Amino acid sequence: HTRYWRDWSSDVCSSDLALAVFVAAALVLAWNVRDSGLRPTLVSTRGAVEIIRDDRWIPANPGDGVRPGERIRTAGDGTAALRLSDGSSILLEGSTDLGVPRAGAPRSFRVRTGAVRCAVAEQPSGRPLVFQTPHADLTVLGTAFDLVAAPVESRVRVAQGRVRWADGGAGLEVAAGEASTADLRGVQAWEP
């Protein structure tokens, strides 16, 4: 009888420990999703716009939330306007592919190709918003800007505020009224 009690209590303790670990992991994940301050929602769409959800592309519609880790793409005739929960907005132009940050990951949108027009609210200290392109990462310092990611280069034109390019080498800060490019040679100021 004592041996049975010992085995049963050991199983219960193991189950309790497993449940506690599961609950703690779920709380950490929920905190990271809630705390990210991003929670993108589609405000408007025009033309063909899709979201990759559960490994397949589905039509996107105004009011749809975009989940962490999903991607949004617009066809050549498509545009999509996103609103983040902090009030920031991102407009995807035609032929754009934008990845949304994963839960618990750095606050980085991935612009695979295409053009985005952004108006970004001031970000929490130590938690900047970053736009990754194939050529460099663009850290937002509270601003409005246009960003284009093309196969040969990425370009940014800042309307207000500042952004900072980083490509693993020397970074470059770009202020309102300025433009810059990033390519295989690095980042550089650009004058039209």
SEROMAR-843912 format. One record per atom (N, C-alpha, C, O, CB): x, y, z; residue in one letter. Coordinates in steps of 0.1 Angstrom, whole numbers, plus 5000, padded with zeros to 4 digits. Each point is the difference from the previous one (the first is absolute). Last residue first. Glycine has a CB too. Example, Ala and Ser with C-alpha at 12.3 -4.5 7.8 and 13.67 -1.06 7.14 Angstrom:
2
512849785071S
500950115000S
499250115008S
500550115001S
500749834977S
499149495021A
499150125000A
500950125000A
501050005007A
497149885005A
END
This chain:
192
519956274448P
499449994987P
500650104990P
499650004988P
498349935023P
504449835032E
499550134996E
499549994986E
500749964991E
500950165024E
499849555030W
499650014986W
499550144997W
499250055008W
500349704991W
503849935039A
499150114997A
499750014986A
500849964991A
500150175029A
500449395000Q
500650134996Q
498950114998Q
498949974997Q
503049914992Q
499649565027V
499050115000V
500750134997V
501250025004V
497449865013V
503149624964G
499750065013G
498950114999G
499350004990G
503149955017G
499249744958R
501250085004R
499850065014R
501050055006R
499549994970R
496049715002L
501149915003L
501250075005L
500849945007L
498349904977L
496750465022D
500249894990D
501249925005D
500450005011D
498750144970D
497550325032A
500849895005A
500149894989A
498949974994A
500450085031A
499550534981T
499849874994T
500949905007T
500950035007T
498650074971T
497850425030S
501249915002S
499749874993S
498849964998S
501950145023S
497550464990A
499749874994A
501349925001A
501150065002A
497150024983A
499250405039E
501149924994E
499649874995E
498949955003E
502750175013E
495650205008G
500450064988G
501149934993G
500550044989G
498750175020G
500449705042A
498950054992A
500550074988A
501050085001A
497649945019A
505049644999A
499050105006A
499050044990A
500049974988A
501850115027A
501849494996V
499450084989V
498950085006V
499149955007V
501449874976V
504349875031E
498750075004E
499550094989E
500850074994E
499949925031E
502649554976L
499850144995L
498750055005L
498949934998L
502550024981L
502849645032G
498650044998G
499950144995G
501050074999G
498349785020G
504749754976A
499650135005A
498650034997A
499449974990A
502950115007A
498249435001G
501150095000G
499750135006G
499350015010G
501649884970G
495849795016G
501149925006G
501350085000G
500949965007G
497949834985G
497150414993D
500249884992D
501249915005D
500549934992D
498750214989D
497050305031A
501149925005A
500149884991A
499049934997A
500750155027A
497750454980W
500349874993W
501149935007W
500950075006W
498450044972W
496950265040R
501449965000R
500149874993R
499449905003R
501150215018R
496050364983V
500149855000V
501549975000V
500950094998V
496949884990V
498650485025R
501349944996R
499849854999R
499249945007R
502150255003R
495250284985G
500749915010G
501349954995G
500650064991G
497249885019G
498650174953Q
500250075013Q
500749905010Q
499949884998Q
498150274998Q
501849754957A
499250115000A
500150095013A
500050124999A
498449754985A
505049764988V
499450045013V
499250134999V
500550104995V
501349785017V
499949684956R
499950154999R
499250045013R
498849955002R
501350064972R
502849535006V
499150065009V
500150154998V
501050064997V
499349765020V
501049664957R
500150155001R
499050055011R
498949945002R
501850074974R
502249525003S
498950045008S
500250165001S
501250045002S
498549735011S
502149854948E
500350095011E
498750035007E
498949974996E
503050134991E
498549564978V
501350065000V
500350095011V
501250015004V
498749974972V
495749805018P
501149905000P
501450055001P
500949945006P
497649934980P
497750415038A
500149954986A
501249905000A
500850005009A
498250214980A
497850115047A
501049894999A
499949944986A
498949944997A
500950015028A
498850545001V
499849914989V
501149905001V
501250035001V
497850154984V
498350225047L
501149904999L
499749914988L
498949954999L
501550065026L
498250505001D
499749914989D
501249904999D
501150055000D
497450124987D
499550145057F
501049984990F
499449904989F
499049945003F
502950105014F
497750255035A
499249964988A
501049984989A
500850094998A
497150045010A
502849835049T
500150074988T
498949964990T
499149925002T
503350095002T
500649835040G
498850085001G
499950094988G
500550115000G
499549885025G
503549704976L
500250085012L
498850105002L
500250115005L
502349874992L
498949524977V
499150125000V
500250075013V
500049945011V
498449954975V
504849774983T
499550025014T
499250135000T
500650114996T
501349765014T
499849764951L
499650145002L
499450015014L
498849955002L
500950094973L
503849594997D
498950025010D
499850155002D
501050085002D
499549705009D
501549954943A
500450065013A
498750015009A
498949984995A
503050154994A
498249644968H
501350064999H
500450065014H
501250015003H
498450044973H
496149735012P
501149914996P
501450065002P
501049925000P
497449974984P
498050315048T
500049984986T
501149904996T
500849965009T
498350274987T
497949935051Q
501149934994Q
499850004985Q
498949964995Q
501549905026Q
498050465021F
499549954988F
501349944993F
500950074997F
497250105000F
500349975057V
501049984989V
499349954988V
499149915001V
502750055016V
497350315034L
499449924989L
501050004989L
500650104997L
497049975009L
503749975048P
499750074987P
499249904991P
500149885001P
502050275002P
499149885049R
499349914991R
499650064987R
498850024997R
500349875024R
503250345016G
500749874999G
499349904992G
500449884999G
500550175023G
496050334993S
501450015002S
500649865000S
499649915007S
500250305006S
495749874960P
500449995014P
501650005001P
500649954991P
497349925015P
499850394953Q
500149865005Q
500550005014Q
500750095005Q
499749834972Q
496750444989E
501249995008E
500049865007E
499049965005E
501150294999E
497349764951A
499950075013A
501349985007A
500849914997A
496750065004A
501950014945V
500249925012V
500050095012V
500750105001V
500749744986V
497350114959A
499950105010A
500049935013A
499049945004A
499750234981A
502649684961C
499749985014C
500050135007C
500750094997C
500449695002C
498849924951R
500050145005R
499549995015R
499049955003R
500550154973R
502849534986V
499150035011V
500250155004V
501150054999V
499149715010V
501049854948A
500150135006A
499050025011A
498849964999A
502050134980A
502049464995G
498950104999G
500350125008G
501150035003G
497449794994G
503349685017T
500050084987T
498950105000T
499049985007T
502149824981T
500249985052R
500749914991R
500150074986R
501149994994R
498049815018R
500350375039V
499650044987V
500849924990V
501150034997V
498350215011V
499349705046R
500949954989R
499450054987R
499049944996R
501949865018R
498850365041F
499349974988F
501049964989F
501150074999F
496950085008F
502649865049S
500550024986S
499149954990S
499649884999S
502750105010S
498650045044R
498950074994R
500550044986R
500250124997R
498949975025R
502649465006P
500250154999P
498950064991P
499449944992P
503150035011P
495949595019A
501250044992A
500250155000A
499150075004A
500549724981A
496649975035G
501249995008G
501350044993G
501050005006G
497849835007G
497250054956A
499850025014A
501349985007A
500749904998A
496950035001A
502950214951R
499549895007R
499850045015R
500750095004R
500449754980R
498650524973P
500949935010P
499349895007P
498850005003P
502350215001P
497749914946V
499750055013V
500849935010V
500349884999V
497450184994V
503150044951G
499949905011G
499750075013G
500750105003G
500849744985G
497650284957L
500450055013L
499849895011L
498949955001L
500550294992L
500749894950D
500049895009D
500650045014D
501250035001D
498949804979D
497750414970T
500850015013T
499849875008T
498949955000T
500950305000T
498249964956S
501149914999S
500950005013S
501350004998S
498650024977S
497150405024G
499949894992G
501349914999G
501150055002G
497350084985G
501150175057E
499750034986E
499949874992E
500149895006E
501150334996E
498049885052L
500749924990L
499550044986L
498850004997L
501449815020L
499950455033L
499349984987L
500949924991L
501150044997L
497750185005L
500749895054I
500849954989I
499249984988I
499049925000I
502649965016I
498350385036S
499349954988S
501149964990S
501150064999S
496950085006S
501249965053S
500850004988S
499249954989S
499149925001S
503050065012S
496450025033G
499650114991G
500850024988G
499750084991G
499550035029G
501049535014D
500650125005D
499650134992D
500550115003D
501449755006D
496849694979S
499250045012S
500650125006S
499450075009S
500049704994S
500950164944L
500649935012L
499350065012L
499450115000L
502849854989L
496350004957R
500150095012R
500549915011R
499549905003R
498550264989R
502049834950L
500049935013L
500150115011L
500650114998L
500549694993L
497550144953A
500350095011A
499949935013A
499049945003A
500250264984A
501649674958A
499449965013A
500550105010A
501250045000A
498749724994A
499650144948T
500650075011T
499349955013T
498949954999T
501650264986T
500149624958G
499550005013G
500750105010G
501250044998G
498249734998G
501350084956D
499050105001D
499550015014D
499050085002D
500349864975D
504249755013G
500450134994G
498950115001G
500450125000G
501049744984G
498349795054A
500349984986A
500350134994A
500050115007A
498449704992A
502550065053T
499150074991T
500449964986T
501249994997T
498450205020T
501049585036R
500650044987R
498950064991R
498849975001R
502849845000R
500050025053I
499050074992I
500750034986I
501150045000I
497650065021I
502249535024R
500550104990R
498850054992R
499049934999R
503249954999R
498949905056E
499349994987E
500750104990E
500750095004E
497149845007E
503350035037G
500749904991G
499349994986G
500649934991G
500149955029G
496350305019P
501550005001P
500549894990P
499549895000P
500550205024P
495350104963R
500549935011R
501650015000R
500650014989R
497449835011R
497950494982V
501149924995V
500749945011V
500550075009V
499750084970V
494450015013G
501250015008G
501149924993G
499749894994G
499050155028G
496950194954D
500749885004D
501250035008D
500750104997D
498649794982D
497850445001G
499649955013G
500749875005G
500049975011G
497850134984G
501850014953P
500050105010P
499449945013P
499049935000P
500850254983P
502349464985N
498950095000N
500150105011N
500649985010N
497949854980N
504249754978A
500050095012A
498950104998A
499850054989A
502749925015A
498549504976P
499750144998P
499950085013P
499649955010P
499149974969P
504649665019I
498650025000I
499750144997I
500850095003I
498949725014I
504549784981W
499650144997W
498550015000W
499349924994W
502850134993W
501049595042R
499350024987R
499550154999R
499750065010R
499649694989R
502950035041D
500749954988D
499350014987D
500349934990D
500849925025D
497250335027D
500049855000D
500649954987D
499549904995D
498550105021D
501350474975R
499549955013R
500049844999R
499549954991R
499150265013R
502950274968I
500349865001I
499749965014I
500550055010I
501349964973I
495850384986I
500849975012I
500349865000I
499249914996I
499650275017I
499750224947E
499949875006E
500949995013E
500950085002E
498749824976E
497950434980V
500850005012V
499849875007V
498949965001V
501050305001V
498750034949A
500349875006A
501050015012A
501150054998A
498549844979A
497350545011G
500649904991G
500349875008G
499449975010G
501650214976G
498650185047R
499550034987R
500749904991R
501249985001R
498450265003R
499349865053T
500749934989T
499450054987T
498850044999T
501649765016T
499950365042S
499450004987S
500849914990S
501249995002S
497850245002S
501749765043V
499050105000V
499350014987V
498850024999V
502650115017V
501449475013L
499750064986L
498950105001L
498949975005L
501949824984L
502650085052T
498749984995T
499950064986T
500450124998T
498549875026T
505149865016P
499650064988P
498649964996P
499649885001P
502750134992P
500949975051R
498649964996R
499550064988R
499050085001R
500649885023R
504350185009L
499850004985L
498649974996L
499350084995L
503149865003L
499950065047G
499550134996G
499750014985G
499850114995G
501449995024G
500749545014S
500750054988S
499550144995S
500750074994S
499749695000S
497849965044D
501050115003D
500750054987D
500650115001D
499749795021D
496649734977R
499350125005R
500950125001R
499750114997R
498749745015R
503549744975V
499150044990V
499350135004V
499950094993V
499749675000V
503250045039N
500850054988N
499150054989N
500350104994N
501549745012N
496249955032W
500650135004W
500750064988W
499950124997W
500349815027W
498149644971A
498950105000A
500650145003A
499650094994A
498749735013A
504749824997L
499650024986L
498950114999L
500150094991L
500549675003L
500750105049V
501150074993V
499650034986V
500350124995V
501449775020V
495349855008L
500050145005L
501150084994L
499850114996L
499249815025L
500849624969A
498950074994A
499950145004A
499850094992A
499049695007A
504449955022A
500450024986A
498950084993A
500350094992A
501149705008A
497750075044A
501150105000A
500450044985A
500150124997A
500749805026A
496249724984V
499350125003V
501150124999V
499750114995V
498549775020V
503549684980F
499150044989F
499450145002F
500050084991F
499649675005F
502850065040V
500950044989V
499250054988V
500350104994V
501549745014V
495849985028A
500650135004A
500950054989A
500050124997A
499849825027A
498449634971L
499050104998L
500550145003L
499750094993L
498649745013L
504549805002A
499950024986A
498950114997A
500250084991A
500449685005A
500050125049L
501250074995L
499950024985L
500350124995L
501149785023L
495349845002D
499950145005D
501150084994D
499850124996D
499049815025D
501349614971S
498950074992S
499950145004S
499850094992S
499049695006S
504249975027S
500550014987S
499050074991S
500350094992S
501149715011S
497250095040C
501050115001C
500650024986C
500250124996C
500349825028C
496649704980V
499250125002V
501050125000V
499750104994V
498549785019V
503649694986D
499450034987D
499250135001D
500150084991D
499749685005D
502150085044S
501150044991S
499450044986S
500450104994S
501249745018S
495549985020S
500450145004S
501150054991S
500050124997S
499349845027S
499349594971W
498950094996W
500450145003W
499850094991W
498549745013W
504749845010D
499950004985D
499050104995D
500250084991D
500549685008D
499550165048R
501250074995R
500050014985R
500350114995R
500949805025R
495349845000W
499850145003W
501350084995W
499850114994W
498849835026W
501549594976Y
499050064991Y
499950155002Y
500050084990Y
498849705010Y
503949985030R
500650024988R
499150064989R
500450084992R
501049725014R
496950105037T
500950125000T
500750024987T
500150114995T
500249855029T
496949654981H
499250125000H
500950135000H
499650094993H
498649785019H
END
